[in-house]
Amino acid sequence: MSFAEYATYDGLGLAELVRDRQISVGELVDTAIARAERANSRLNFVVFADYERARQTAKNAPTDGLFAGVPFFLKDVMAFAQGMPTRQGARFMPPFPMPHDCVLVARFKAAGLIPLGKTNVPEFGLVPTTESKLYGPARNPWNLEHSTGGSSGGSAAAVAAGVVPLAHANDGGGSIRIPASCCGLVGLKPTRARNTMAPDLAEAVDGLAIDNVVSRSVRDTAAALDATAGNIDGDPYWAPPAPASYLAAMRSKSKRLRIGFTTRKLDGTPLHPDCEAAVQYAARLCADLGHTLEEASPSFDAQALAPAFMTLWTGNLAAGIDLIARLTGQTPRADLFEGLTWGIYEAGKRVSASEYLGAKQLLQSASRTAAAFFATHDAWLTPTLGTPPVKLGTFDMEERDIAKGFLPFFDYVPYTALQNVTGQPAINVPLSWNAGGLPIGVQFAGRFGDELTLLQLAGELEAAAPWAHRYAQLEF
């Protein structure tokens, strides 16, 4: 298979070729590795290569799985895989190989996906751009001077460059949807607890974070959720029941939806014109498909939610760093971290139990605000970002004052953290590119537990305004 031909298939398409014996798993894996080796020197998305083990796995790989023989990358945050380190982009985290697969990775493998290694992330996955001191910047395949987004930036670069058709990602404040927007991909954050974090974690960031994938097609995203969804006994949260198959169910036409949309930030300030234009285009497209559109948004108090969100983030980071310190015998010191990370750690150490629980209660109240809005609306359409993908180096990672350091991030990603707070599903759909050739994603949020409506709507939009032919064509 030629490099050019390989990149035209999504994951399910490659698996079909394997099942029909038109290509071997070994050929697929070799092609993906060759593309990764050539692209990585320019994009810097691979931080741990496990190519030889992938080749050995390919020799005896079954050919009947949902994603039989499809090459795949895991993000360097969570996704614990036997024999691979997970450093979270942090110098403080030693490169210890994990002794076992977590349930998520085991389910990926059971579906036929073959991990090739780990992808680039910001330090501890904290920020919406991927340019850590440990790994250096991941570069956007659409324009190498621009960010891939974060924190799943390396995974998004790998998919956008056609190295793999889908890759693991996770999302605690937008980290699936932000890089999907920056790189022109589909990125679904599932409902809270749709995927288990067993056996190593009960939950992550007090239920704010969850795993899934970034992909080039809606059907790959649906199939990946089929492969991984499901709780196990002992999980602290349980998602509402899922359909027997998201992939099968999304093929049926959904009811006509009532969709609220906004072209302004939550504080009423205007968006970048490119982002506003992307929302207007998506709204017109939805209306053309027979859906009802109206300008409407939930009445969140962003000024109250942002400090409460940061209380949970800072407290969880401090607990995580202290756990690493206990396990490795290290002592946290400012020179071992990026400035912003150290500022967050210090702030987290100052959070009291009463402050933490108060912040948690405030954030949980936002779920009821969202529920009231979604009692009368099926989806909420927003831009995914406040501006087009920024240039690398835009944000100051050495600013220890987190009020100063994080303020630009809230302006850049004004919407995505809301769905982490409420636990709702939300999906980035790559419908627009600006005059500079950069992707401009839009986000649809849905009712708690209802990924299916979002997948059906995204599938309709994909059929009406296809994007699969628009991938970043690097010279290989």
C-alpha positions in Angstrom: 0.0 0.0 0.0 1.4 3.4 -1.0 1.7 6.2 1.6 -0.9 8.3 -0.2 -3.4 5.5 -0.4 -3.0 4.5 3.3 -4.0 8.0 4.4 -7.3 7.9 2.6 -8.7 5.2 4.9 -10.2 5.6 8.3 -9.6 2.9 11.0 -12.7 0.9 10.1 -11.7 1.0 6.5 -8.2 -0.3 7.2 -9.7 -3.1 9.3 -12.0 -4.1 6.5 -9.0 -4.4 4.2 -7.4 -6.7 6.7 -10.5 -8.9 7.1 -10.8 -9.1 3.3 -7.1 -10.1 3.1 -6.3 -7.2 0.8 -3.5 -6.2 3.2 -1.7 -7.9 6.1 -1.5 -6.5 9.6 2.2 -6.4 9.3 2.0 -4.3 6.1 -0.3 -1.8 7.9 2.0 -1.6 10.9 5.1 -1.1 8.8 3.4 1.6 6.8 2.4 3.5 9.9 5.8 3.2 11.4 7.5 4.5 8.3 5.1 7.4 8.2 5.7 8.1 11.9 9.5 8.0 11.5 9.4 10.5 8.6 6.8 12.8 10.1 8.1 12.9 13.6 11.2 14.8 12.8 9.0 17.7 11.7 6.0 17.3 14.0 7.5 15.9 17.2 4.5 13.9 18.2 6.1 10.6 19.3 7.7 10.6 22.8 8.1 6.8 23.2 8.4 4.5 20.3 7.5 0.8 20.7 7.8 -0.1 17.1 9.5 -3.5 17.4 7.0 -4.8 19.8 4.2 -3.6 17.5 5.8 -5.5 14.7 5.9 -8.6 16.8 2.3 -8.2 17.8 1.3 -7.8 14.2 2.7 -11.3 13.3 0.0 -13.0 15.4 -2.7 -10.4 15.4 -6.3 -11.7 14.9 -8.1 -10.3 11.9 -11.6 -10.3 13.1 -11.7 -7.4 15.5 -13.6 -4.1 15.1 -10.3 -2.4 14.4 -8.4 -5.5 13.3 -4.7 -4.7 12.9 -5.1 -0.9 12.9 -2.0 1.0 14.1 -2.7 3.3 17.1 -0.9 5.6 19.5 -1.5 6.1 23.2 -1.3 9.5 24.9 1.4 10.0 27.5 -1.2 10.8 30.2 -2.9 7.8 31.8 -3.6 5.0 29.2 -1.2 2.8 31.3 0.2 0.1 29.0 2.4 -2.9 30.0 6.0 -2.2 29.1 5.5 1.5 28.3 6.4 4.4 30.6 3.8 7.2 31.2 5.7 10.3 32.2 2.8 12.9 31.6 5.3 15.2 30.0 7.0 15.8 33.3 10.7 15.6 34.2 9.6 14.7 37.8 8.1 11.4 36.6 10.7 8.8 35.9 10.4 6.6 32.8 9.2 3.5 34.6 7.5 0.9 32.3 4.1 -0.1 33.6 3.7 -3.7 34.7 0.2 -4.2 33.2 -2.4 -2.7 30.9 -5.2 -0.7 32.4 -8.7 -1.8 31.4 -9.0 1.0 28.7 -5.8 -0.2 26.9 -6.8 -3.8 27.2 -10.1 -2.9 25.5 -8.3 -1.0 22.8 -6.2 -4.0 22.1 -9.1 -6.4 22.3 -10.7 -4.4 19.5 -7.6 -5.1 17.3 -5.8 -1.8 17.7 -2.0 -2.1 17.9 -0.2 0.6 20.0 2.9 2.0 18.4 4.0 4.1 21.4 3.1 7.2 23.3 2.4 10.8 22.1 3.5 14.2 23.2 1.7 16.2 25.9 2.2 19.3 28.0 3.5 18.9 31.5 0.9 16.9 33.5 -1.6 17.7 30.7 -2.4 21.0 32.3 -2.6 23.4 29.4 -4.3 23.7 26.0 -1.0 23.6 24.0 1.6 20.9 23.7 5.1 22.4 24.2 6.7 21.0 27.4 10.3 21.4 28.6 10.7 17.6 28.6 9.5 16.8 25.1 9.6 20.1 23.2 6.7 21.4 21.1 4.4 19.3 19.0 3.8 21.0 15.7 0.5 21.4 13.8 0.6 19.5 10.5 -1.5 22.3 8.9 1.1 24.9 9.8 4.3 24.0 11.7 4.5 27.4 13.5 1.2 26.7 15.2 0.1 24.7 18.2 -1.6 21.3 18.0 -3.6 22.3 21.1 -3.5 20.3 24.3 -3.3 18.2 26.1 -3.8 15.5 23.5 -1.7 17.4 21.0 0.7 14.7 20.0 -2.2 12.3 19.3 -4.0 14.9 17.2 -0.8 15.6 15.2 -0.4 11.9 14.4 -3.9 11.6 13.1 -4.0 14.9 11.2 -0.8 13.9 9.4 -2.3 10.6 8.4 0.2 8.5 10.4 -2.7 6.6 12.2 -6.4 7.0 11.6 -7.3 7.4 15.3 -5.3 7.8 18.5 -6.0 7.8 22.2 -6.9 11.1 23.9 -8.3 12.2 27.2 -10.1 15.3 28.4 -10.2 17.1 31.8 -10.9 20.6 30.5 -11.1 20.2 26.8 -8.1 18.1 26.0 -9.8 15.9 23.4 -11.8 18.7 21.8 -9.1 21.5 21.7 -6.5 19.5 19.7 -9.3 18.1 17.5 -10.3 21.7 16.7 -6.7 22.8 16.1 -5.9 19.8 13.8 -9.2 19.4 11.9 -10.4 16.2 13.6 -13.4 14.6 15.3 -13.1 14.7 19.0 -15.8 13.4 21.4 -15.6 13.8 25.2 -17.9 11.1 26.5 -20.3 11.4 29.4 -18.6 11.2 32.8 -17.7 7.6 33.7 -18.6 6.2 30.3 -15.1 4.7 30.3 -13.7 3.1 33.4 -10.3 4.1 34.8 -9.7 0.7 36.5 -7.6 -0.8 37.9 -5.1 2.0 38.7 -7.4 5.0 39.2 -10.9 5.3 40.7 -11.4 8.6 38.8 -9.3 11.5 37.6 -9.6 15.1 38.7 -12.7 14.4 40.8 -14.6 13.2 37.8 -13.6 16.0 35.4 -11.5 13.8 33.2 -12.3 11.0 30.8 -10.7 9.0 28.0 -11.6 8.5 24.3 -10.0 9.1 20.9 -9.4 11.7 18.3 -10.1 10.5 14.7 -10.8 11.6 11.2 -14.3 10.1 10.9 -17.4 10.1 13.0 -17.8 6.3 12.6 -14.3 5.6 14.0 -15.2 7.7 17.0 -18.4 5.8 17.5 -16.7 2.4 17.0 -14.0 3.4 19.5 -16.6 4.1 22.1 -18.2 0.8 21.4 -14.9 -0.8 22.1 -14.2 0.9 25.4 -17.4 1.9 27.0 -18.6 0.2 30.2 -18.2 0.4 34.0 -16.9 -2.3 36.2 -17.8 -3.0 39.8 -16.2 -0.6 42.2 -16.2 2.5 39.9 -17.2 5.6 41.9 -19.4 7.0 39.1 -21.6 5.1 36.6 -22.8 6.5 33.3 -26.4 6.0 32.1 -26.9 2.9 29.9 -25.4 3.0 26.4 -27.0 1.7 23.2 -26.0 -1.8 22.3 -23.7 -0.2 19.6 -23.1 3.5 19.0 -21.8 2.6 15.6 -25.0 0.8 14.6 -27.4 3.2 16.2 -25.8 6.4 14.7 -26.6 5.1 11.2 -30.3 5.6 11.8 -31.5 9.1 11.2 -32.0 11.1 14.4 -35.1 13.2 15.2 -35.0 16.8 14.1 -33.3 18.7 17.0 -33.7 21.9 18.8 -30.2 23.5 18.9 -29.2 26.5 20.9 -26.1 28.4 19.6 -24.0 31.3 20.6 -21.5 33.6 18.8 -20.3 35.3 22.0 -18.2 34.2 25.0 -20.0 33.5 28.3 -19.2 37.1 29.5 -20.8 38.5 26.4 -17.5 39.6 24.7 -17.1 38.9 21.0 -15.4 35.9 19.5 -12.6 36.0 16.9 -14.3 36.6 13.5 -13.1 33.2 12.2 -14.7 31.4 15.1 -18.0 33.3 14.8 -18.1 32.5 11.1 -17.6 28.8 11.8 -20.6 28.8 14.2 -22.7 30.7 11.8 -21.8 28.2 9.0 -22.5 25.2 11.3 -25.9 26.7 12.3 -26.9 27.3 8.7 -25.9 23.7 7.8 -27.9 22.3 10.7 -30.9 24.4 9.7 -30.6 23.1 6.1 -30.8 19.6 7.5 -34.1 20.4 9.1 -33.0 21.2 12.7 -34.4 24.2 14.6 -31.7 26.8 15.6 -32.0 29.6 18.0 -29.5 31.8 19.8 -29.6 30.5 23.4 -27.2 29.4 26.0 -27.2 28.0 29.6 -26.9 30.8 32.2 -23.6 29.7 33.8 -21.8 32.1 36.2 -18.4 31.8 34.6 -16.8 34.2 37.2 -17.8 31.8 40.0 -17.1 28.6 38.2 -13.5 29.4 37.1 -12.1 29.7 40.6 -13.9 26.6 41.8 -12.6 24.7 38.7 -9.0 25.8 39.5 -9.4 24.7 43.1 -10.1 21.2 42.0 -7.3 21.3 39.4 -4.7 22.7 41.8 -5.6 20.3 44.6 -5.5 17.3 42.3 -2.2 18.3 40.8 -0.7 18.7 44.3 -2.0 15.3 45.3 -0.6 13.7 42.2 2.9 15.3 42.5 3.0 14.3 46.2 2.1 10.7 45.2 4.9 10.6 42.7 7.3 11.9 45.3 6.3 9.2 47.8 6.6 6.4 45.2 10.0 7.6 43.8 11.6 9.0 46.9 12.0 12.5 45.3 11.3 15.8 46.9 9.4 18.4 44.8 11.5 21.4 44.0 10.7 24.4 41.7 13.6 23.7 39.4 12.1 20.2 38.5 8.9 21.7 37.1 7.8 24.4 34.6 7.0 27.7 36.3 3.3 27.5 35.8 3.2 23.9 37.0 5.0 24.9 40.2 2.6 27.8 40.7 -0.3 25.4 40.4 1.3 22.9 42.8 2.0 25.6 45.4 -1.6 26.8 45.1 -2.9 23.3 45.5 -0.9 22.8 48.7 -2.7 25.8 50.2 -6.2 24.5 49.4 -8.1 23.4 52.6 -10.5 20.5 52.7 -13.4 22.9 53.3 -12.4 25.0 50.3 -12.1 21.9 48.1 -15.5 20.6 49.1 -17.1 24.0 48.7 -15.7 24.3 45.2 -16.9 20.8 44.4 -20.5 21.7 45.5 -20.4 24.8 43.4 -19.3 23.0 40.3 -21.9 20.3 40.9 -24.6 22.9 40.9 -23.7 23.8 37.4 -24.9 20.4 36.3 -28.4 21.4 37.3 -28.1 24.6 35.3 -27.1 22.6 32.3 -29.9 20.1 32.9 -32.5 22.9 32.9 -31.2 24.2 29.5 -31.2 20.7 28.0 -34.8 20.1 29.2 -35.8 22.3 26.2 -32.8 21.9 23.9 -31.2 18.8 22.4 -27.8 20.4 21.8 -25.7 23.5 22.3 -23.5 24.8 19.5 -20.4 26.9 20.3 -17.0 27.4 18.8 -14.5 25.0 20.3 -11.9 27.7 20.7 -12.1 31.5 21.2 -9.5 32.1 18.4 -7.9 30.1 15.6 -5.0 27.8 16.7 -2.3 30.0 18.3 1.3 30.1 17.4 3.8 28.1 19.5 5.3 30.2 22.2 2.1 32.3 22.7 1.7 31.3 26.3 4.2 31.8 29.1 4.7 28.5 30.8 7.1 30.0 33.3 4.6 32.4 34.9 4.2 31.1 38.5 1.3 33.5 39.2 -1.5 31.2 38.1 -4.0 34.1 37.9 -1.8 35.6 35.3 -0.7 32.4 33.7 -4.2 30.9 33.3 -6.1 34.0 32.3 -5.0 33.7 28.6 -6.1 30.0 28.6 -9.6 30.8 29.7 -9.9 33.4 26.9 -8.5 30.9 24.4 -10.8 28.0 25.5 -13.9 29.7 26.9 -16.4 26.7 26.6 -14.8 23.3 26.8 -14.3 23.0 30.6 -18.0 23.5 31.2 -18.8 20.0 30.0 -16.1 18.5 32.2 -17.8 20.2 35.1 -21.3 19.0 34.2 -20.2 15.6 32.9 -22.0 16.1 29.6 -20.8 14.7 26.3 -19.5 17.2 23.8 -18.0 16.7 20.3 -15.7 18.8 18.1 -16.7 18.7 14.5 -14.2 20.0 11.8 -16.5 21.9 9.5 -14.4 25.0 8.8 -10.9 26.2 7.8 -9.9 29.9 7.8 -8.2 31.9 5.0 -4.8 30.9 6.5 -5.6 27.2 6.1 -6.0 26.5 9.8 -8.9 24.3 11.1 -11.7 26.1 13.0 -13.8 23.5 14.9 -17.2 23.9 16.4 -18.5 22.1 19.5 -21.9 20.5 20.1 -22.7 19.6 23.7 -25.5 17.2 24.5 -27.6 15.9 27.3 -25.9 13.9 30.1 -25.6 10.3 28.9 -26.6 11.1 25.3 -23.5 10.7 23.1 -25.7 9.0 20.5 -27.5 12.3 19.5 -24.2 14.0 19.1 -22.8 11.2 16.9 -25.9 11.1 14.8 -25.8 14.8 14.2 -22.0 14.8 13.5 -22.6 12.0 11.1 -25.2 14.0 9.3 -22.9 17.0 9.1 -20.1 14.8 7.8 -22.3 13.6 5.0 -23.5 17.1 4.1 -20.1 18.8 4.3 -17.4 16.0 4.1 -14.0 16.7 5.5 -12.2 13.4 5.1 -10.4 14.7 1.9 -9.0 17.6 3.9 -6.1 16.2 5.8 -2.7 17.8 6.2 -0.6 16.4 3.4 3.0 16.4 4.4 5.7 15.4 1.9 6.8 11.9 2.8 
